[in-house]
Amino acid sequence: MKKTVVKYAVVIALFTFGGTRAHASCSTWVPISSCGQSCYTNCFLSQDLSCTSGFGIRLLSGAKLDMCGRAMHCVGAQCTAAVQMLGSTNGSQVINSSLSIAAVIDGPWFEGVDCTAHLSTKVIGVHFQRSGPGAGYFDVRDCSKVEQNVFVSEKGGVVVDFGTANSDEIDNNYFSGVGEGVFLSSDSFKFTIDHNLFAGSSVNYQGYTNSFTISNNIFLGSNAPLADGGGTGVGAYSTNYCDPESSACTTCVSTGRCSVPEAPFSLP
């Protein structure tokens, strides 16, 4: 058990940290210091936010938000979304350039980041830890790219109800403590899920009708790694390792969707 705890701690550290200094955007973009503000141009968090209700920040006109190693807390019974992308927001991003300090979204936010299916939207380098009765089911909704994030919320990680383009991708993320790390539903575009670590989480593509690629992922724990939920989409699977001690892994391997680690082993 000690080896497992250390392993998970190292993985979280790798996904959360990796740099030593903030980008210039943390001083030259428009500063945001309170909840309920809207950004029409690139902006950054100048301090931690503690919101009691409603939304945290809205991005419009393609504006980007740099969290700069700061936090967005919901301290009320429920808040709506920490970040909402509204109107003409193609190209909006939520990033964290202060890679030596984690950017955190926590508390009972109904959603973490809602991209509302706009083109070229990204969520990169954020630590999601939503909890409490008011927390909704997913941290990130309908974004084009979801990369290098840590998802340890009580409920789901990433949901895609409506995609944006055939280049949509979820990659290099860590999922733990959420039943459905990724949930794909009724998307009309191709989707790619690769190079993620799912620790006790799964991928569910219920009702998905388009083609998709799921490759180079690692699934740990007893949950079913991949659940199609009756979807009719055509999937391409390769190098998805699952826990050989799990019966769910045996089922996944028998369908050709997963592989069992064998020596000599190397990370996908």
Secondary structure, DSSP 8 states (H G I E B T S, - for coil): -HHHHHHHHHHHHHHH---SS--THHHHSEEE-STTEEESS-EEESS-EEESSS-SEEE-TT-EEE-TT-EEEE-SS-EEEEEEE-SS-TT-EEE---TTS-EEEEESEEEEEE-TT-TT-EEESEEEEE-STT--SEEEES-SEEES-EE--SSEEEEESS---TT-EEES-EEES-SEEEEE-S-SS-EEEES-EEES-EEE-TT--S-EEEES-EEESSS-SEE-TT----EEEE--EE-TT-HHHHHHHHTTS-B---SS----
